[in-house]
Each structure stands twice: as C-alpha cells, then as structure tokens.
Amino acid sequence: SPTPIFDGKKVRAGTHINGIGSHTPNARELDTTIVKRSKFIGDSREACFKEAGDIMIPLEAGEIQESHYFADIGEVVTRKKEGRVSDEEITIFKSNGLAVQDAATAKLVYDKAVEKGIGTEISL
C-alpha cells in the first residue's frame, strides 16, 4: 500500500512488529511515527535502503537518519548487537525476503521430508 495500514501512535510499549508486507520504495505498512518510536532491525541494511518504503520514505522526508537502522537480524542473532533491552521497548523486524531465507526454508522442508520418509527423490 502507498499508505500505512495502522496508526503508530496506538502501538503500546513493549510491542514487537514483524514488517513483511511491503518491499518496494513507494509502499509501506508502517507509518513514520512507529518507525521513529521503534528499534529498527532488518534482514539486510542494503535491502532495506533500496527496497523498503517503510524506512526509505521517512528517511527521504528527513524524519529519521540512516543511523535509525539499528542492525541486521544476523547481528542480533549472533549477539554482535543487543536486541530488545527493556520490556517497554518497541521493536520492528523488517523483512524484505532474501534468497538465503528461501534456501534455509527449503533445506528445513527437505530435512523434514527425509525424516518422515515422504516425497519423491529426483536425480538431475
């Protein structure tokens, strides 16, 4: 959508948001208010600043700085950067969808199928 889907002023402290619905520069599901109020974590800094209107639009409007992007999810998972630091903090994870996520999901599905003895093996 070219317009956010909810009002960021109504988001309660301690909320976590997974933003996965928009991944084009002119579309957004998150309004500027909630982006400004939140710790912003993405799947990829590069992807977010090239594809995610959720952060690109408030950046271009001068409402936030590039430094508002806190971390890539990998930095949080590997504890290079700390995720949520209090029960009151609002956090956002913005996913644009990366090929590595698709590959990891495919591997998980494959492993589960092998474990259950289902599916058809095809030699290429």
C-alpha positions as CSV (number, residue, x, y, z in Angstrom):
1,S,0.0,0.0,0.0
2,P,1.2,3.5,-0.6
3,T,-0.3,4.4,2.8
4,P,0.5,2.7,6.2
5,I,-2.1,0.2,7.5
6,F,-2.2,1.4,11.1
7,D,-1.6,4.3,13.3
8,G,1.8,4.1,15.1
9,K,0.6,6.3,17.9
10,K,-1.7,3.5,19.0
11,V,1.1,0.9,19.4
12,R,1.8,0.1,23.0
13,A,5.1,0.0,24.7
14,G,6.7,-3.4,24.6
15,T,5.2,-4.3,21.2
16,H,7.2,-6.2,18.5
17,I,6.3,-5.8,14.9
18,N,7.3,-8.1,12.0
19,G,7.0,-6.0,8.9
20,I,6.8,-8.3,5.9
21,G,4.0,-6.9,3.7
22,S,5.8,-4.2,1.7
23,H,9.1,-4.3,-0.1
24,T,9.1,-1.6,-2.7
25,P,10.4,2.0,-2.3
26,N,6.9,3.6,-2.6
27,A,4.9,1.1,-0.4
28,R,4.8,0.9,3.3
29,E,2.8,-0.8,6.0
30,L,4.5,1.1,8.9
31,D,3.9,4.8,9.4
32,T,6.7,7.3,10.3
33,T,5.5,7.5,13.9
34,I,6.0,3.8,14.6
35,V,9.3,3.7,12.8
36,K,10.6,6.7,14.9
37,R,9.4,5.1,18.1
38,S,11.0,1.7,17.4
39,K,14.3,0.0,17.4
40,F,14.6,-0.9,13.7
41,I,16.1,-4.2,12.7
42,G,16.1,-5.6,9.2
43,D,17.1,-8.7,7.3
44,S,19.6,-6.6,5.3
45,R,20.6,-3.0,5.6
46,E,21.3,-2.8,1.9
47,A,17.9,-4.3,1.0
48,C,16.1,-2.0,3.4
49,F,17.6,1.2,2.0
50,K,17.0,0.0,-1.6
51,E,13.6,-1.6,-1.3
52,A,11.7,-0.9,1.9
53,G,9.5,2.2,1.7
54,D,8.9,1.7,5.5
55,I,12.3,3.1,6.2
56,M,13.1,4.9,2.8
57,I,10.1,7.2,3.0
58,P,10.7,8.7,6.5
59,L,14.5,8.9,5.6
60,E,13.8,10.8,2.4
61,A,11.3,13.1,4.3
62,G,14.1,13.9,6.8
63,E,12.1,12.3,9.7
64,I,14.9,9.9,10.5
65,Q,18.6,9.5,9.8
66,E,20.2,6.4,8.4
67,S,21.5,5.7,11.9
68,H,18.0,4.8,12.9
69,Y,18.5,1.5,11.3
70,F,19.9,-0.4,14.3
71,A,21.1,-3.8,13.0
72,D,20.7,-6.6,10.6
73,I,18.9,-9.6,12.2
74,G,22.2,-11.6,11.9
75,E,23.9,-9.1,14.2
76,V,21.2,-9.6,16.8
77,V,21.2,-13.4,16.5
78,T,24.9,-13.6,16.8
79,R,24.8,-11.1,19.7
80,K,27.0,-8.6,18.0
81,K,24.2,-6.1,18.8
82,E,21.7,-6.3,21.5
83,G,18.0,-6.7,20.5
84,R,15.3,-5.7,23.0
85,V,16.8,-4.2,26.1
86,S,13.7,-3.5,28.1
87,D,10.1,-4.6,28.4
88,E,8.9,-1.2,27.3
89,E,11.0,-1.0,24.1
90,I,9.1,-1.2,20.7
91,T,11.0,-3.3,18.2
92,I,10.5,-3.8,14.4
93,F,11.9,-6.5,12.3
94,K,11.6,-5.6,8.6
95,S,11.9,-8.5,6.2
96,N,12.4,-7.9,2.5
97,G,12.9,-11.5,1.7
98,L,16.4,-12.7,0.9
99,A,17.5,-15.7,-1.2
100,V,19.3,-17.1,1.8
101,Q,16.0,-17.2,3.7
102,D,14.4,-19.2,0.9
103,A,17.3,-21.6,0.8
104,A,17.2,-22.1,4.6
105,T,13.5,-22.8,4.4
106,A,13.9,-25.2,1.5
107,K,16.6,-27.1,3.5
108,L,14.3,-27.3,6.5
109,V,11.4,-28.7,4.4
110,Y,13.7,-31.2,2.7
111,D,15.2,-32.4,6.0
112,K,11.7,-32.9,7.5
113,A,10.5,-34.8,4.4
114,V,13.5,-37.1,4.5
115,E,13.0,-37.6,8.3
116,K,9.3,-38.6,7.7
117,G,10.1,-40.7,4.6
118,I,7.8,-38.6,2.3
119,G,8.3,-37.1,-1.0
120,T,9.9,-38.2,-4.3
121,E,13.6,-38.1,-4.9
122,I,14.6,-37.0,-8.4
123,S,18.0,-37.3,-9.9
124,L,19.1,-34.5,-12.1
